């Protein structure tokens, strides 16, 4: 089954985006998250801090040190949580990361590599297929 999503035209240049459902596996709180495709991010899902409280992700948090370099030089400590992601009939339990200064969620290769992904840049459409 294929999923088609339009690029976000509010950004310059327009960016590919995928809407995923993120769910807390403990209490089943859910949120639709507009996640930008980031092939340069090797991990799974990077979430803004707002989802940590909204979904009570402290219930699934790992006690593990993980840092990202913010702004090119400032280390930011990330929280590591376990979440379900749901996308076009696909559901998987993954390790996700919560960034204290992030404004937009990023979907990285750790998830993208589970699908066939076709970025149709001239048409500003993303095509995703679950194998």
N, C-alpha and C positions, 0 to 999 in steps of 0.2 A: 504494500500500500504506500502510495506516495503522498507527501505533504508539500504544499507550495506556500511560500510566505513571501510577501513583498519586502523589499529593502526599506529601511528607515530613511525616508527622504528629508527628514529634518536635519540630518547631519551632512556635512560637506567633506569629502564625497559621501554619497549615500552608503549605508552599511547594511550587511546581511544580518538579519535578526530572526530568532526562533522563539516561539512562545512555548514554554515548558511549564508543567505543573510540578511544583516542589511540595513534598509532603513530609511531615514529621512522622517517623515510623512508630513513635511511642503514643502520641495522642491523636494522630491523623489530621492535625491542622494542615490546611493546604493553601497555596497561593499560586496564582498564575504569574509567571515571571517572564518578562521580555528580556531574553538573553542574547547579547551580541556575539556573533561567531568570531572567535579569536584563535586562529590557527597557530599563533605564536605562543599561546598559553598551553603548556604541556599537560597540565592537570585537568580536572573534570569541570567543576563549576565554581565560579568566584561570585559570591553574593554580597550585596551591600548590607551594612549593619542592621538596617530596618527589618530585614527578614529574621534576624536572630531573635528579636523580641516578639515580632508578629506571629511566628510559628513556634515559639518556646523551644528553640533549638539548643538551649543550655541543657536540656534533658538528654541530648545525644552527643554532647561535646566530648572530644578526646582530650586527654592531658598530654599534649605533645607540642613541642616548640616548632613553630613555622613562621618564617618572616618573608615579607616582600619588600623590595626597595621601592619606596614611594617618591615620586618626583625626581628620580635619578640618584638620590643620595640618602634619603631619610628611611631608615628601617621601620617597618610597621609590622607588629605582631598580628598574625592571622589566627582566628579560632577555627579549629577543625571539627566538623560535625558530620553526622550520618543522616542522609535524607533519601527519600525515594524521589526519583524523577520519572515523570510520565510524559510521553510524547508519541502521539499518533498510534496509540495502542501498545506502545512499548513501555514497560515499567521495570526499573532497576534500582537497587539499593546501592548508593555510592557514597564516597567520602567527598564532602564539599568544603569550601573554604569561605570564611566570612572576613571581609576586609573592612576595617574601621573607617576608611576615607573614600571608599568606592561609591560612585553614584549610579553606575549601570552594571547589571550582571553580565558576566562573560562566560560563554560556553567554550571550553577548551577541547584539545585533542583527545583527552581521556574519555570524553563522551562522543565527540564527533567521529572518532575512529570505529565506533560501533555501527555506523550508518554509511550508506552511499550518499555523498553530498555533492551537489552540482551547483556552483555559483554562476548564475547567468547574469553577469555584470551589465551588459548592454540592455538587457530587459529589466534589470533590477528585481530579479526574482531568484529565490533560493528554492532548490528542489531537494528534498530529503526522502530517502527510502530506507525502511527497515529491511535488512537482508533476511 
